[in-house]
C-alpha cells in the first residue's frame, strides 16, 4: 500500500497559503462565508483543471467519486454544483488572478 502523499497534495504544498489568505482578505473574499472558503474554491478549481474537467457538473461528479479521499489533498468535503457556481459568480476573480 502506498503511504506517500497524493500528487495533488504535493502540488498544493507548493502554494503559499498565507499569501493567498492575505489576498483573500484584501478583496474580502471570505466575507459572510460559513464553510466554502476561497481556499476550498481554489483547490476545487485546481482539481478540475488538472483532471481536465469540461464543466461544473463533470467536476462535481469527479469529486463525488473521490469523496472519501478529498480530505487528504486538503479539499475537505465535496461541494454542490450550485454552491460552486454561486462562489464563482459572487467572488472577485482578482483573488485567483493574483
C-alpha positions in Angstrom: 0.0 0.0 0.0 1.3 3.4 -1.0 2.0 5.7 2.0 3.1 8.8 0.1 1.1 11.9 -0.4 -1.2 12.2 -3.4 0.2 14.1 -6.4 -2.4 16.8 -6.0 -1.5 17.2 -2.3 2.2 17.5 -3.3 1.2 20.3 -5.8 -0.8 22.1 -3.2 2.2 22.0 -0.9 3.9 24.5 -3.3 1.2 27.1 -2.8 1.8 29.8 -0.2 -1.4 29.6 1.9 -0.5 32.8 4.0 0.0 34.9 0.9 -3.3 33.6 -0.6 -5.1 34.4 2.7 -3.7 38.0 2.6 -5.1 38.4 -1.0 -8.4 37.0 0.1 -8.5 39.5 3.0 -7.6 42.3 0.6 -10.6 41.6 -1.6 -13.0 40.5 1.3 -13.4 37.1 -0.4 -14.4 35.2 2.7 -16.8 37.8 3.9 -20.2 36.3 5.0 -18.8 32.8 4.2 -19.5 29.9 6.6 -18.0 26.8 5.1 -16.9 27.0 1.5 -13.9 29.3 1.7 -11.8 30.8 -1.1 -9.1 28.3 -0.4 -11.5 25.4 -0.9 -12.7 27.0 -4.1 -9.1 27.4 -5.3 -8.4 23.7 -4.6 -11.7 22.6 -6.3 -10.9 24.6 -9.4 -7.3 23.3 -9.5 -8.6 19.8 -9.2 -10.9 20.4 -12.1 -8.2 22.0 -14.3 -5.7 19.3 -13.5 -8.1 16.5 -14.1 -9.3 18.1 -17.4 -12.9 18.5 -16.5 -15.1 20.3 -19.0 -18.0 21.5 -16.9 -19.0 22.1 -13.3 -21.3 19.1 -13.4 -18.4 16.9 -14.6 -16.2 18.4 -11.8 -18.7 17.7 -9.1 -19.3 14.1 -10.3 -15.5 13.5 -10.3 -15.2 15.0 -6.8 -18.1 12.8 -5.7 -16.3 9.7 -7.0 -13.3 10.6 -4.8 -15.4 11.8 -1.8 -13.6 9.6 0.6 -10.2 10.9 -0.4 -10.8 14.6 -0.6 -9.6 15.2 2.9 -6.1 14.0 2.1 -5.3 16.6 -0.6 -6.7 19.3 1.6 -10.1 20.0 -0.1 -12.2 18.7 2.7 -15.7 17.7 1.8 -17.3 17.8 -1.6 -19.3 20.8 -2.7 -22.6 21.0 -4.6 -22.8 22.4 -8.1 -25.0 25.3 -7.1 -22.6 26.4 -4.3 -19.6 26.2 -6.6 -21.4 28.2 -9.3 -22.5 30.8 -6.7 -19.0 31.1 -5.4 -17.6 31.5 -8.9 -20.2 34.2 -9.7 -20.0 36.2 -6.4 -16.3 36.2 -5.6 -13.9 38.6 -7.1 -11.8 37.0 -9.8 -8.8 39.1 -8.8 -8.3 36.8 -5.8 -7.4 34.0 -8.1 -5.7 36.2 -10.7 -3.1 37.4 -8.2 
